[in-house]
C-alpha cells in the first residue's frame, strides 16, 4: 500500500516534523481538510516520537481523545494541522 502524497501546500515547519516522523517509521493515515478553519489536516498513525521545537505561528496541543487523535501541531491558528494517532 502506498502512502498518501505529501501536499505541496504543507508549510515548511510542519513539513520538517512530518519528514522527521516518516524517517522514524511513522506513516500517514489520512490527508484531508477540517472545515471551517483547517485547510490541510495530516494525521499520522503513531504518536510523535519526540517533542519538536515550535516555529513562529505554531502551537502544540495534547488532545488525548481517541475519537479524534492524540496530539497535534497547528500552524497559523489551525489553518494547517499535523496530528498523530495513538498507534
N, C-alpha and C positions, 0 to 999 in steps of 0.2 A: 504494500500500500504506500503510495507516495504522499509526502506531506504537502499541505496547502502551501502555495507560494507566499512569500513574504511580500506584502503590498508595498509598492514603490512609495506610497504616501506616508509610510511609517516614519515618524520623526527620529532623528539621529540618537537622542538619549534613550528612547525605548528600543531602537534597533540594536544598540550596544548591549543592553540587557538581554534581549532576545537572542542575539548571536552567542553570548556567553552561556545562556541556558541550553541552547541547541548543541553547543560544543561539549557540554557536560552530559549530554544524552537525553535531555528533556525533549518533548515533542509538542508540536502544535496540535491541539484538538479541534479548535474552531477559529475561523476568521469571519467576523460579522460586523454589524453596527449595533448600537444600543440606543435607539431614539428616546428622547428627543435631542440629547446633547452629544452623545458619543458617536462620532463619525467612523471610528475604527476601533474594534474590540478584538484582541487576540487572546485566546485562552490556552494556556499550556496544560499539559496532562498532569504534571507533578508539581509539588511546591518549589518555590525558588530555592536554589541551592545555597544562596548567601544573601546578605543584605547588600544592596547596591547603593552607591552614593547618589544623592538626589541632585539632578541638574536644575538650573533655574526654571521655574514654572512647573516642576514635577512634585508630586506628593505620593506618599505611600500609605495604604490603608490595609489593616488586617481585618478582613470581613468575617472569616471563620463561620460561614454559612454554607452548609453542604448543598442547599438548594441553588446557590449561585457559585461561589468559589472561595478559596482560602484567603488570598490577599491579592493586592493589585497596586500597580504603579499607574498614576494618572498624569497626563500632560495637559497643560492649558485648561485647567478646570474640568477635566474629564473629556475633552474633545477626542483624545486618543487614550486607550487603556490597554495595558498588558496585565493580564490576570493569570493566576495559577490555580489549578485544581488541587485536590487532596491526594491524588495518585496513589 
